[in-house]
């Protein structure tokens, strides 16, 4: 690496100024109370029969207030004299093992002692026939044996395809409850067919299984709960597209464009299905979706602890660090890639020994020969976009933007003796 160190040593890193982005705010004060209010408002509580066994599907995403949302649902089931249990509804995540999926729920704060219901984790599925379009329908064994099913999920735009439904309740019924085999079947023909497959397979689930309702969550641009909706099973196909449109309008974004370099402190499955949300970065794992943000080079510095080594999405970066590489559990990322057919996601970009050198490598190759004019933005992750850092060359645009507030002067990025960025 000595030759590379010599090459990068003279490359200047732009000074960066802290900036606050302002987004429209609607937030829920008590997420648990909102669940109860939504279920009661829609008259869905009576669907839970006393003495019945109710499977509650919970996914692997870092949804705001997830333990409170789950506990409130559990409490509603108990209030009807029924017996709730949790099912990890996360397809092939967690390394496609029951232990890995249980561990993911634990990382998210969803445990028996926090939500009041046991977790029945298995990768075993039962095949419940074929969909109308001839796709095999697989369902988690425990969920398939339950007297009733409730799913809890966030509604948001997907990272790899577009359709009337994307990430939400219907996808959880198909891919989440389908475990690895169900996810594999849904992805078998690639993301170009994904929206159609979700609609087709979810209808088969609803026709064959006692799905009672779903708890749909929409978040605001600050990664907070903005809305909770209870959706009856027979209205999911009707209402989820409406909720998706609402979620799309609430998404955070980077308010400046045409960037040379984007530095992302951390990525992880708890943040996005592909580690860093392409709807924010503009860098998608396929050509089916086009982003608004244009950026030449993306740098990823580390993985989140909660992602537990799953480096899905790292392949969308151009440069990363030895620190991030050391965190990788390849089995977890590869299982996702082999199941989803998205082979670019877990690839390893250029690895630099330190944070500093990774950023310098991106600056050197960003296609702006005047290093003083490099348009660079740094974010913590793609969920936290309220406070970002912008380079000096972007300061005038940030000051003129109606939704941006410059919080201080541009200063040199600080690194410790090992070249690690000091937060």
C-alpha positions as CSV (number, residue, x, y, z in Angstrom):
1,X,0.0,0.0,0.0
2,X,3.0,2.3,0.2
3,X,2.7,3.4,-3.4
4,X,-1.0,4.1,-3.0
5,X,-0.4,6.0,0.2
6,X,2.1,8.2,-1.7
7,X,-0.3,8.7,-4.5
8,X,-3.1,9.8,-2.2
9,X,-1.1,11.8,0.3
10,X,-1.3,15.2,-1.6
11,X,-5.0,14.9,-2.4
12,X,-6.9,17.5,-0.5
13,X,-10.2,16.8,1.2
14,X,-12.6,19.7,1.0
15,X,-13.5,21.6,4.2
16,X,-17.0,20.7,5.3
17,X,-19.8,22.8,6.9
18,X,-22.7,21.5,9.0
19,X,-26.1,22.0,7.4
20,X,-29.6,21.3,8.7
21,X,-32.2,20.2,6.2
22,X,-35.8,21.0,7.0
23,X,-38.5,18.7,6.0
24,X,-42.3,18.8,6.6
25,X,-43.1,17.2,10.0
26,X,-46.0,15.0,11.0
27,X,-45.2,12.7,13.9
28,X,-47.0,10.3,16.2
29,X,-46.6,11.0,19.9
30,X,-47.6,7.5,21.1
31,X,-47.1,4.8,18.5
32,X,-48.6,2.1,20.7
33,X,-51.8,4.1,21.2
34,X,-52.0,4.8,17.5
35,X,-52.0,1.0,16.8
36,X,-54.9,0.5,19.2
37,X,-56.8,3.5,17.9
38,X,-56.4,2.4,14.2
39,X,-57.5,-1.2,14.9
40,X,-60.6,-0.1,16.8
41,X,-61.4,2.6,14.3
42,X,-61.6,0.1,11.5
43,X,-63.6,-2.4,13.6
44,X,-60.9,-5.1,13.2
45,X,-60.6,-6.2,16.8
46,X,-63.6,-8.6,16.6
47,X,-61.7,-10.6,14.0
48,X,-59.5,-12.0,16.8
49,X,-61.3,-14.9,18.3
50,X,-60.9,-15.8,22.0
51,X,-58.7,-18.8,22.5
52,X,-57.2,-18.6,19.0
53,X,-53.5,-18.7,18.2
54,X,-52.4,-15.5,16.4
55,X,-49.1,-15.2,14.5
56,X,-47.8,-11.7,14.3
57,X,-45.3,-11.2,11.5
58,X,-42.4,-8.8,12.3
59,X,-39.6,-8.0,9.8
60,X,-35.9,-7.1,9.9
61,X,-36.1,-3.4,9.2
62,X,-35.1,-0.7,11.8
63,X,-38.6,0.7,11.9
64,X,-39.1,3.6,14.4
65,X,-40.9,2.5,17.6
66,X,-40.9,-1.1,16.5
67,X,-41.0,-2.7,20.0
68,X,-43.9,-0.3,20.9
69,X,-45.8,-1.2,17.7
70,X,-45.4,-4.9,18.3
71,X,-46.3,-4.7,22.0
72,X,-49.5,-2.8,21.3
73,X,-50.5,-5.4,18.7
74,X,-49.7,-8.2,21.2
75,X,-51.8,-6.4,23.8
76,X,-54.8,-6.2,21.5
77,X,-54.6,-9.9,20.8
78,X,-54.3,-10.7,24.5
79,X,-57.2,-8.4,25.3
80,X,-59.4,-10.6,23.1
81,X,-58.4,-13.7,25.1
82,X,-56.3,-15.0,22.3
83,X,-52.7,-16.3,22.3
84,X,-50.2,-14.2,20.3
85,X,-46.8,-15.3,19.1
86,X,-44.2,-13.6,16.9
87,X,-42.9,-14.9,13.6
88,X,-39.8,-13.4,12.0
89,X,-41.2,-12.4,8.6
90,X,-37.9,-11.5,6.9
91,X,-37.4,-13.9,4.0
92,X,-33.7,-14.9,3.8
93,X,-32.4,-12.2,6.2
94,X,-30.4,-13.2,9.2
95,X,-28.3,-15.6,7.1
96,X,-31.4,-17.6,6.4
97,X,-31.3,-19.3,9.7
98,X,-33.8,-19.4,12.5
99,X,-31.2,-18.3,15.0
100,X,-30.1,-15.5,12.8
101,X,-33.6,-14.2,12.4
102,X,-34.3,-14.4,16.1
103,X,-31.0,-12.4,16.6
104,X,-32.2,-9.7,14.2
105,X,-35.4,-9.2,16.2
106,X,-33.3,-9.0,19.3
107,X,-31.1,-6.3,17.7
108,X,-34.3,-4.4,17.0
109,X,-35.5,-4.6,20.6
110,X,-38.2,-7.1,19.9
111,X,-37.9,-9.8,22.5
112,X,-40.4,-11.8,24.6
113,X,-39.6,-9.6,27.6
114,X,-40.2,-6.3,25.7
115,X,-43.3,-7.2,23.8
116,X,-44.9,-9.9,25.9
117,X,-45.1,-12.7,23.4
118,X,-42.9,-15.7,22.5
119,X,-40.9,-15.8,19.2
120,X,-41.5,-18.9,17.1
121,X,-38.6,-18.8,14.7
122,X,-38.1,-21.4,11.9
123,X,-37.0,-21.5,8.3
124,X,-39.4,-24.4,7.6
125,X,-42.2,-23.7,5.2
126,X,-45.2,-25.5,3.8
127,X,-46.2,-25.2,0.2
128,X,-49.8,-24.1,-0.2
129,X,-50.4,-24.7,-3.8
130,X,-49.7,-22.4,-6.7
131,X,-50.6,-18.8,-7.4
132,X,-52.9,-17.8,-10.3
133,X,-49.9,-17.2,-12.5
134,X,-48.3,-20.6,-11.6
135,X,-45.8,-19.5,-8.9
136,X,-45.3,-21.8,-5.9
137,X,-46.6,-20.4,-2.6
138,X,-44.5,-21.0,0.5
139,X,-45.5,-20.0,4.0
140,X,-43.7,-20.1,7.3
141,X,-44.8,-23.4,9.0
142,X,-45.8,-21.7,12.3
143,X,-47.8,-19.0,10.5
144,X,-49.5,-21.5,8.3
145,X,-50.7,-23.4,11.4
146,X,-52.1,-20.3,13.2
147,X,-55.7,-19.5,13.6
148,X,-55.1,-15.9,12.4
149,X,-52.2,-13.8,11.0
150,X,-51.4,-10.2,11.5
151,X,-48.4,-8.5,9.9
152,X,-46.6,-5.3,10.9
153,X,-44.5,-3.4,8.4
154,X,-43.4,0.0,7.1
155,X,-44.7,1.2,3.8
156,X,-42.1,2.7,1.6
157,X,-40.7,2.8,-1.9
158,X,-38.6,-0.3,-2.7
159,X,-34.9,0.0,-3.5
160,X,-34.9,-2.1,-6.7
161,X,-38.2,-1.9,-8.5
162,X,-41.4,0.2,-9.0
163,X,-45.0,-0.9,-9.0
164,X,-48.4,-0.2,-7.4
165,X,-47.1,-1.9,-4.2
166,X,-43.5,-2.1,-3.2
167,X,-42.2,-2.5,0.4
168,X,-45.1,-3.1,2.7
169,X,-47.8,-5.5,4.0
170,X,-48.2,-7.5,0.8
171,X,-44.5,-8.0,0.3
172,X,-44.2,-9.2,3.9
173,X,-47.0,-11.7,3.3
174,X,-45.2,-13.1,0.2
175,X,-41.5,-12.7,0.9
176,X,-41.3,-12.2,4.7
177,X,-43.6,-15.1,5.6
178,X,-42.3,-17.1,2.7
179,X,-38.9,-17.3,4.3
180,X,-35.9,-18.2,2.0
181,X,-37.9,-20.5,-0.3
182,X,-40.7,-18.0,-0.7
183,X,-38.4,-15.1,-1.3
184,X,-36.4,-17.3,-3.8
185,X,-39.6,-18.1,-5.7
186,X,-40.8,-14.5,-5.8
187,X,-37.4,-13.3,-7.0
188,X,-36.7,-16.1,-9.5
189,X,-37.5,-14.0,-12.6
190,X,-35.8,-10.9,-11.3
191,X,-37.0,-7.5,-10.2
192,X,-38.6,-6.6,-13.5
193,X,-41.4,-9.0,-12.5
194,X,-41.4,-8.3,-8.8
195,X,-44.4,-6.0,-8.6
196,X,-46.6,-8.5,-10.5
197,X,-45.3,-11.4,-8.4
198,X,-46.1,-9.7,-5.2
199,X,-49.7,-8.9,-6.3
200,X,-50.2,-12.5,-7.6
201,X,-48.7,-14.3,-4.7
202,X,-50.2,-12.1,-2.0
203,X,-53.6,-12.8,-3.4
204,X,-52.9,-16.5,-3.1
205,X,-51.9,-15.9,0.6
206,X,-55.1,-14.0,1.3
207,X,-57.2,-16.7,-0.4
208,X,-55.6,-19.6,1.5
209,X,-54.6,-18.2,4.9
210,X,-56.6,-16.5,7.8
211,X,-54.9,-13.1,7.4
212,X,-56.9,-10.8,9.7
213,X,-55.3,-7.4,9.1
214,X,-52.0,-5.5,8.8
215,X,-50.5,-2.7,10.8
216,X,-49.0,-0.3,8.2
217,X,-46.5,2.3,9.3
218,X,-45.5,5.4,7.4
219,X,-42.4,7.4,8.6
220,X,-41.5,11.0,8.1
221,X,-38.2,12.4,6.8
222,X,-36.7,12.3,10.3
223,X,-37.1,8.5,10.7
224,X,-40.1,8.9,13.0
225,X,-43.5,7.4,13.0
226,X,-45.8,9.7,11.0
227,X,-48.9,7.5,10.6
228,X,-50.2,4.1,11.7
229,X,-53.0,2.5,9.7
230,X,-54.9,-0.7,10.3
231,X,-55.7,-2.4,7.0
232,X,-58.2,-5.2,6.7
233,X,-56.9,-8.1,4.7
234,X,-59.6,-7.7,2.0
235,X,-58.6,-4.1,1.4
236,X,-54.8,-4.5,1.3
237,X,-54.6,-4.5,-2.5
238,X,-56.9,-1.4,-2.6
239,X,-55.3,0.7,0.1
240,X,-51.6,-0.1,0.1
241,X,-50.9,1.8,-3.2
242,X,-52.4,4.9,-1.6
243,X,-50.2,4.5,1.5
244,X,-47.2,4.0,-0.8
245,X,-47.9,7.3,-2.5
246,X,-48.1,9.0,0.8
247,X,-44.9,7.4,2.0
248,X,-43.1,8.5,-1.1
249,X,-44.0,12.2,-0.4
250,X,-42.7,12.0,3.1
251,X,-39.3,10.5,2.2
252,X,-36.1,12.4,3.1
253,X,-33.8,13.5,0.4
254,X,-30.5,15.3,-0.2
255,X,-31.6,18.8,-1.3
256,X,-28.5,19.6,-3.4
257,X,-27.6,17.7,-6.6
258,X,-24.8,17.0,-9.1
259,X,-22.4,15.8,-6.5
260,X,-18.8,14.7,-7.1
261,X,-18.6,12.7,-3.9
262,X,-21.0,11.3,-1.3
263,X,-19.6,10.0,2.0
264,X,-21.8,7.7,3.9
265,X,-20.7,6.9,7.5
266,X,-22.6,3.7,7.8
267,X,-24.8,1.2,5.9
268,X,-26.9,-1.7,7.1
269,X,-29.9,-3.9,6.6
270,X,-31.6,-2.1,9.5
271,X,-31.4,1.1,7.4
272,X,-32.3,-0.2,4.0
273,X,-32.7,-3.5,2.2
274,X,-29.6,-2.6,0.3
275,X,-27.8,-1.0,3.2
276,X,-28.1,2.6,1.9
277,X,-31.4,3.6,0.4
278,X,-31.0,4.2,-3.4
279,X,-34.0,6.5,-3.3
280,X,-31.6,8.8,-1.3
281,X,-28.2,8.1,-3.0
282,X,-29.5,7.8,-6.5
283,X,-27.4,4.6,-7.0
284,X,-29.6,1.6,-7.7
285,X,-28.6,-2.1,-8.0
286,X,-30.2,-2.4,-11.4
287,X,-31.3,-0.3,-14.4
288,X,-35.1,-0.6,-13.7
289,X,-35.2,2.5,-11.5
290,X,-33.6,5.8,-12.1
291,X,-32.7,8.2,-9.3
292,X,-32.9,12.0,-9.0
293,X,-29.6,12.5,-7.3
294,X,-26.5,12.4,-9.6
295,X,-23.2,11.5,-7.9
296,X,-19.9,10.4,-9.3
297,X,-18.4,8.6,-6.3
298,X,-19.8,7.1,-3.2
299,X,-17.7,6.2,-0.2
300,X,-18.9,3.9,2.6
301,X,-17.0,4.0,5.9
302,X,-18.5,1.2,8.0
303,X,-21.4,-1.2,8.6
304,X,-23.9,-0.7,11.4
305,X,-23.7,-3.1,14.4
306,X,-27.3,-4.1,13.9
307,X,-26.7,-5.4,10.4
308,X,-24.6,-8.1,12.0
309,X,-22.1,-8.4,9.2
310,X,-24.6,-8.3,6.3
311,X,-22.9,-6.0,3.8
312,X,-25.7,-5.9,1.3
313,X,-25.4,-2.6,-0.6
314,X,-21.7,-2.2,-0.2
315,X,-21.4,-3.1,-3.9
316,X,-23.2,0.1,-4.8
317,X,-20.2,2.1,-3.4
318,X,-17.1,2.9,-5.3
319,X,-14.7,3.0,-2.3
320,X,-14.8,1.5,1.2
321,X,-12.5,0.9,4.2
322,X,-10.6,-1.9,5.7
323,X,-12.7,-1.3,8.8
324,X,-15.9,-2.0,6.8
325,X,-14.4,-5.1,5.1
326,X,-13.4,-6.5,8.5
327,X,-17.1,-6.3,9.6
328,X,-18.4,-8.4,6.7
329,X,-20.1,-11.8,7.2
330,X,-20.2,-12.9,3.6
331,X,-22.7,-15.7,4.2
332,X,-25.4,-13.2,5.2
333,X,-24.9,-10.9,2.2
334,X,-24.5,-13.8,-0.2
335,X,-27.7,-15.4,0.9
336,X,-29.6,-12.2,0.2
337,X,-27.9,-11.9,-3.2
338,X,-28.5,-15.5,-4.2
339,X,-32.1,-15.3,-3.1
340,X,-32.9,-11.9,-4.6
341,X,-30.8,-12.4,-7.7
342,X,-29.3,-8.9,-7.1
343,X,-25.6,-9.9,-7.6
344,X,-24.2,-6.4,-7.5
345,X,-25.3,-5.6,-3.9
346,X,-22.7,-7.5,-1.9
347,X,-19.7,-6.9,-4.2
348,X,-16.6,-5.4,-2.6
349,X,-15.6,-2.0,-3.9
350,X,-12.0,-0.7,-3.7
351,X,-10.8,-1.0,-0.1
352,X,-8.6,1.6,1.4
353,X,-6.8,1.2,4.7
354,X,-8.4,4.2,6.4
355,X,-11.4,6.5,6.3
356,X,-9.1,9.4,5.2
357,X,-7.6,7.5,2.3
358,X,-11.0,6.2,1.2
359,X,-12.3,9.8,1.0
360,X,-9.1,10.9,-0.8
361,X,-9.5,8.1,-3.3
362,X,-13.0,9.2,-4.1
363,X,-11.9,12.9,-4.5
364,X,-9.0,11.9,-6.7
365,X,-11.3,9.9,-9.1
366,X,-14.4,12.1,-9.0
367,X,-13.7,13.6,-12.4
368,X,-13.3,17.2,-11.0
369,X,-9.7,18.1,-11.7
370,X,-10.0,21.3,-9.6
371,X,-10.0,19.8,-6.1
372,X,-11.1,23.1,-4.7
373,X,-14.4,22.8,-6.6
374,X,-15.3,19.3,-5.5
375,X,-19.0,19.1,-4.6
376,X,-19.0,16.7,-1.6
377,X,-21.7,15.8,0.9
378,X,-21.3,13.6,4.0
379,X,-24.2,11.9,5.7
380,X,-24.5,9.6,8.7
381,X,-26.8,7.1,6.9
382,X,-29.7,7.3,4.5
383,X,-32.3,7.5,7.3
384,X,-30.7,10.4,9.1
385,X,-30.7,13.3,6.7
386,X,-31.7,16.2,8.9
387,X,-28.1,17.2,9.6
388,X,-25.5,16.7,6.9
389,X,-22.1,18.3,6.0
390,X,-21.5,20.0,2.7
391,X,-18.2,21.1,1.1
392,X,-17.2,24.8,0.7
393,X,-18.1,24.7,-3.0
394,X,-21.8,23.9,-2.0
395,X,-22.1,26.6,0.7
396,X,-23.6,29.3,-1.5
397,X,-26.3,26.9,-2.8
398,X,-27.0,25.7,0.7
399,X,-27.4,29.2,2.0
400,X,-29.8,30.1,-0.8
401,X,-31.9,26.9,-0.5
402,X,-35.2,27.5,1.4
403,X,-35.1,24.2,3.2
404,X,-31.4,24.3,4.3
405,X,-29.8,26.1,7.2
406,X,-26.0,26.4,7.5
407,X,-25.1,25.8,11.1
408,X,-21.5,26.8,11.1
409,X,-18.3,27.6,9.1
410,X,-16.6,25.1,6.8
411,X,-13.8,23.3,8.7
412,X,-11.2,20.6,7.8
413,X,-12.5,17.1,8.4
414,X,-10.9,15.7,11.6
415,X,-9.2,12.3,11.6
416,X,-7.4,10.5,14.5
417,X,-3.9,9.1,14.3
418,X,-5.1,6.0,12.5
419,X,-6.9,7.9,9.8
420,X,-10.4,7.3,11.2
421,X,-12.9,10.1,10.8
422,X,-13.7,11.7,14.2
423,X,-17.5,12.1,14.5
